[in-house]
């Protein structure tokens, strides 16, 4: 792990977050965050959407963080310094800490909620799932022995809960985060809902499909150029019905197509209902197709 000396909340800090997955974002990827979807986060990381503006709850947390940290240090007798850390195995993983002890064994996460239910949960030694995800992400990156989760109302009313690292849970979060980051790098939106496909990370196969994707894009560009040339020729040569261009070896002529029956009008004319057509419909057949996902 490594840390940097950048003040949290600054322009430099926001730019850094844009290129990383922070602890407050991992709950979005894990689906436990009630305020933002994984698609929203992807749009932010790919510059399709501006980050959320600071609301009253965030502003309260920013304003009270220093006060709460001082109260914690007096109560515990432990010096805590805010800092920014990166994972030593996967540098995309980032954590902006409210505090870390000088020996790196303890980290501090401070919450100063407006709503009282978070405080009452802390009295019962409980915390929301989205905060648990955040803390596990921080513990994974810092390799700290535990995190003190502090819910702060004022210097006389606060609760502290000790949270220990869960390696298997952290591994699950990293796996989901890496899949999400692949979507950011490939500029394709993440899947959501029931039909989530199986991810294939084989490099050779992905390289081959990247080539296929580029070929498909080239075909689309060439098809557009082809259509523009055809449109130009049609406009210039429409007096006769048959032309030949000897140097290019291309023949251009007007053709009359076969008549086509409008079955929708037929059904309307004879008052045929959709349910009457069921017995004539062919059975659906399974098939494979390649598809470039788009936002």
C-alpha positions as CSV (number, residue, x, y, z in Angstrom):
1,X,0.0,0.0,0.0
2,X,1.1,3.6,-0.5
3,X,-0.3,6.9,0.5
4,X,-0.3,10.5,-0.9
5,X,-0.4,13.9,0.7
6,X,-3.4,15.4,-1.0
7,X,-6.1,17.2,1.0
8,X,-9.4,15.5,0.7
9,X,-12.2,17.6,-1.0
10,X,-9.7,19.5,-3.2
11,X,-9.7,19.7,-7.0
12,X,-6.7,17.3,-7.1
13,X,-8.5,14.9,-4.8
14,X,-11.6,14.8,-7.1
15,X,-9.4,14.3,-10.1
16,X,-7.7,11.4,-8.3
17,X,-11.0,9.8,-7.4
18,X,-12.1,9.9,-11.1
19,X,-9.3,7.4,-11.9
20,X,-9.9,5.1,-9.0
21,X,-12.5,3.3,-7.0
22,X,-12.9,4.9,-3.6
23,X,-14.2,3.3,-0.4
24,X,-17.4,5.3,-0.6
25,X,-18.1,3.9,-4.1
26,X,-17.6,0.2,-3.4
27,X,-21.1,-0.1,-1.9
28,X,-22.5,1.2,-5.2
29,X,-20.7,-1.6,-7.1
30,X,-21.9,-4.1,-4.5
31,X,-25.5,-3.0,-4.8
32,X,-25.9,-2.0,-1.2
33,X,-26.0,1.8,-1.8
34,X,-29.6,3.1,-1.7
35,X,-28.8,6.4,-3.4
36,X,-26.8,5.6,-6.5
37,X,-26.8,2.8,-9.1
38,X,-23.8,1.1,-10.6
39,X,-24.9,2.6,-14.0
40,X,-24.7,6.1,-12.5
41,X,-21.2,5.5,-11.2
42,X,-20.1,4.2,-14.6
43,X,-21.5,7.3,-16.2
44,X,-19.4,9.4,-13.8
45,X,-16.2,7.5,-14.4
46,X,-16.7,7.7,-18.2
47,X,-17.5,11.5,-18.2
48,X,-21.2,11.0,-19.1
49,X,-22.4,12.4,-15.8
50,X,-21.2,15.0,-13.3
51,X,-20.5,13.8,-9.8
52,X,-23.3,14.5,-7.3
53,X,-23.2,17.9,-5.6
54,X,-22.5,18.2,-1.9
55,X,-25.8,17.9,0.0
56,X,-26.7,18.9,3.6
57,X,-25.7,15.5,5.0
58,X,-22.3,15.6,3.3
59,X,-21.7,19.2,4.4
60,X,-22.5,18.3,8.0
61,X,-20.0,15.4,7.9
62,X,-17.3,17.7,6.4
63,X,-17.9,20.4,9.0
64,X,-17.9,18.0,12.1
65,X,-15.2,15.6,11.0
66,X,-12.3,17.4,12.7
67,X,-14.2,17.9,15.9
68,X,-15.2,14.3,16.0
69,X,-11.6,13.1,15.3
70,X,-10.4,15.2,18.3
71,X,-13.1,13.8,20.5
72,X,-12.1,10.2,19.4
73,X,-8.4,10.9,20.1
74,X,-9.1,12.2,23.6
75,X,-11.4,9.3,24.4
76,X,-9.1,6.6,23.0
77,X,-5.7,8.2,23.6
78,X,-4.7,7.4,20.0
79,X,-3.4,9.9,17.5
80,X,-5.2,9.8,14.1
81,X,-4.2,11.5,10.9
82,X,-6.5,11.7,7.8
83,X,-4.8,10.2,4.7
84,X,-5.2,8.7,1.3
85,X,-4.1,5.2,0.6
86,X,-3.9,2.9,-2.5
87,X,-3.8,-0.9,-2.6
88,X,-0.4,-2.4,-3.3
89,X,-1.9,-5.2,-5.5
90,X,-4.4,-3.3,-7.5
91,X,-3.7,0.4,-7.6
92,X,-7.2,1.3,-8.8
93,X,-8.4,0.7,-5.3
94,X,-8.3,3.8,-3.2
95,X,-9.3,4.8,0.3
96,X,-9.7,8.4,1.7
97,X,-9.4,7.8,5.5
98,X,-10.8,10.0,8.2
99,X,-7.8,8.8,10.3
100,X,-5.1,6.2,10.6
101,X,-2.8,5.6,13.6
102,X,0.9,6.2,13.3
103,X,1.7,2.4,13.3
104,X,-1.0,1.8,10.7
105,X,-2.8,-0.8,12.8
106,X,-6.0,1.2,13.4
107,X,-8.1,3.2,11.0
108,X,-11.0,5.6,11.8
109,X,-14.3,6.1,9.9
110,X,-16.4,9.0,11.1
111,X,-20.1,9.4,10.4
112,X,-22.0,12.5,11.5
113,X,-25.6,11.7,10.3
114,X,-28.5,14.0,10.3
115,X,-30.9,11.1,10.8
116,X,-31.0,9.6,14.2
117,X,-31.5,6.0,13.0
118,X,-27.8,5.5,12.2
119,X,-27.0,6.6,15.8
120,X,-29.5,4.2,17.3
121,X,-28.1,1.3,15.2
122,X,-24.7,2.1,16.5
123,X,-26.0,1.9,20.1
124,X,-27.0,-1.7,19.2
125,X,-23.6,-2.3,17.7
126,X,-24.9,-2.3,14.1
127,X,-24.2,-0.4,11.0
128,X,-25.7,-0.1,7.5
129,X,-24.4,-2.5,4.8
130,X,-23.1,0.3,2.7
131,X,-20.9,1.5,5.6
132,X,-19.7,-2.0,6.2
133,X,-18.7,-2.3,2.5
134,X,-16.8,1.0,2.8
135,X,-14.9,-0.1,5.9
136,X,-14.0,-3.5,4.5
137,X,-12.5,-1.7,1.4
138,X,-10.5,0.6,3.7
139,X,-9.2,-2.4,5.8
140,X,-8.2,-4.3,2.7
141,X,-6.2,-1.4,1.3
142,X,-4.5,-0.3,4.5
143,X,-4.0,-3.9,6.0
144,X,-5.0,-2.4,9.3
145,X,-5.9,-4.7,12.2
146,X,-9.3,-3.1,12.7
147,X,-11.4,0.0,12.1
148,X,-13.1,2.1,14.7
149,X,-16.5,3.1,13.2
150,X,-17.5,6.3,15.0
151,X,-21.1,7.7,14.9
152,X,-20.8,11.3,16.2
153,X,-23.6,13.6,17.3
154,X,-21.6,15.9,19.7
155,X,-18.8,15.7,22.2
156,X,-21.1,14.0,24.7
157,X,-23.0,11.7,22.4
158,X,-21.1,9.3,20.2
159,X,-20.7,5.6,19.6
160,X,-17.6,3.6,18.5
161,X,-17.8,0.1,17.1
162,X,-14.8,-2.0,16.3
163,X,-14.9,-3.6,12.9
164,X,-12.4,-6.4,12.0
165,X,-11.3,-7.3,8.4
166,X,-13.1,-10.2,6.6
167,X,-10.8,-11.4,3.9
168,X,-13.3,-13.5,1.9
169,X,-15.7,-10.5,1.9
170,X,-13.0,-8.2,0.7
171,X,-12.1,-10.6,-2.1
172,X,-15.7,-10.6,-3.2
173,X,-15.7,-6.8,-3.3
174,X,-12.4,-6.7,-5.3
175,X,-13.8,-9.2,-7.9
176,X,-16.9,-7.1,-8.4
177,X,-14.8,-3.9,-8.6
178,X,-12.5,-5.3,-11.2
179,X,-15.5,-6.4,-13.4
180,X,-16.9,-2.8,-13.0
181,X,-13.5,-1.3,-14.0
182,X,-13.3,-3.4,-17.1
183,X,-16.6,-1.8,-18.2
184,X,-15.0,1.6,-17.5
185,X,-11.9,0.8,-19.6
186,X,-13.9,-0.7,-22.5
187,X,-16.5,2.1,-22.3
188,X,-19.4,-0.3,-22.1
189,X,-22.1,0.0,-19.5
190,X,-22.2,-2.6,-16.7
191,X,-25.0,-5.2,-16.7
192,X,-27.7,-5.1,-14.1
193,X,-30.9,-7.1,-13.4
194,X,-31.4,-10.8,-13.6
195,X,-29.6,-11.8,-16.9
196,X,-26.0,-11.1,-15.9
197,X,-23.7,-13.0,-18.3
198,X,-20.7,-15.0,-17.4
199,X,-17.5,-13.0,-17.6
200,X,-14.6,-14.4,-19.7
201,X,-11.3,-12.8,-18.8
202,X,-9.1,-14.9,-21.1
203,X,-6.8,-12.3,-22.7
204,X,-6.4,-14.1,-26.1
205,X,-10.1,-14.3,-26.6
206,X,-10.7,-10.7,-25.5
207,X,-8.0,-9.5,-27.9
208,X,-9.6,-11.4,-30.7
209,X,-13.0,-9.9,-29.9
210,X,-11.5,-6.4,-29.7
211,X,-10.3,-6.9,-33.3
212,X,-13.8,-8.0,-34.2
213,X,-15.2,-4.9,-32.6
214,X,-12.8,-2.7,-34.6
215,X,-13.6,-4.5,-37.8
216,X,-17.3,-4.0,-37.1
217,X,-16.6,-0.3,-36.6
218,X,-14.6,-0.1,-39.8
219,X,-17.5,-1.8,-41.7
220,X,-19.9,0.8,-40.3
221,X,-17.7,3.6,-41.5
222,X,-17.2,2.0,-44.9
223,X,-20.9,1.3,-45.2
224,X,-21.7,5.0,-44.6
225,X,-19.2,6.1,-47.2
226,X,-20.6,3.5,-49.7
227,X,-24.1,4.8,-49.1
228,X,-23.0,8.4,-49.6
229,X,-21.4,7.5,-53.0
230,X,-24.5,5.6,-54.1
231,X,-26.7,8.6,-53.1
232,X,-24.4,11.0,-55.2
233,X,-24.6,8.7,-58.3
234,X,-28.3,8.3,-58.0
235,X,-28.8,12.1,-57.9
236,X,-26.5,12.7,-60.9
237,X,-27.7,9.8,-63.1
238,X,-31.4,9.5,-63.0
239,X,-32.5,10.3,-66.5
240,X,-31.9,6.8,-67.9
241,X,-32.5,3.4,-66.2
242,X,-29.2,1.7,-67.2
243,X,-25.6,3.0,-66.9
244,X,-22.2,1.4,-67.2
245,X,-18.9,3.0,-66.0
246,X,-16.2,1.2,-67.9
247,X,-13.1,2.4,-65.9
248,X,-14.7,1.4,-62.6
249,X,-16.3,-1.7,-64.1
250,X,-19.6,-0.9,-62.4
251,X,-23.1,-1.1,-63.8
252,X,-25.9,1.1,-62.3
253,X,-29.5,0.5,-63.2
254,X,-33.0,1.0,-61.8
255,X,-34.8,-2.2,-60.9
256,X,-38.4,-2.9,-60.1
257,X,-38.9,-5.1,-57.1
258,X,-41.5,-7.8,-56.5
259,X,-44.8,-6.8,-54.9
260,X,-45.0,-7.3,-51.1
261,X,-48.2,-8.1,-49.2
262,X,-49.0,-5.8,-46.3
263,X,-50.1,-8.5,-43.8
264,X,-51.1,-5.9,-41.2
265,X,-53.6,-4.4,-43.5
266,X,-54.9,-7.9,-44.5
267,X,-55.5,-8.7,-40.9
268,X,-57.3,-5.4,-40.3
269,X,-59.4,-5.8,-43.5
270,X,-60.6,-9.3,-42.5
271,X,-60.9,-8.4,-38.8
272,X,-58.3,-11.1,-37.8
273,X,-57.3,-10.8,-34.2
274,X,-53.8,-11.5,-32.7
275,X,-55.1,-14.5,-30.9
276,X,-56.4,-16.0,-34.2
277,X,-52.8,-15.8,-35.5
278,X,-51.3,-17.9,-32.7
279,X,-51.9,-21.2,-34.4
280,X,-50.0,-20.0,-37.5
281,X,-47.0,-18.7,-35.7
282,X,-43.7,-20.7,-36.0
283,X,-41.9,-21.9,-32.9
284,X,-39.0,-19.7,-31.7
285,X,-35.6,-21.0,-32.4
286,X,-32.5,-20.4,-30.2
287,X,-29.6,-18.7,-31.8
288,X,-26.3,-17.0,-30.9
289,X,-25.3,-13.4,-31.8
290,X,-22.5,-11.0,-31.1
291,X,-23.4,-7.6,-29.8
292,X,-21.5,-4.5,-28.8
293,X,-23.1,-3.1,-25.7
294,X,-23.9,0.6,-25.7
295,X,-25.1,3.2,-23.1
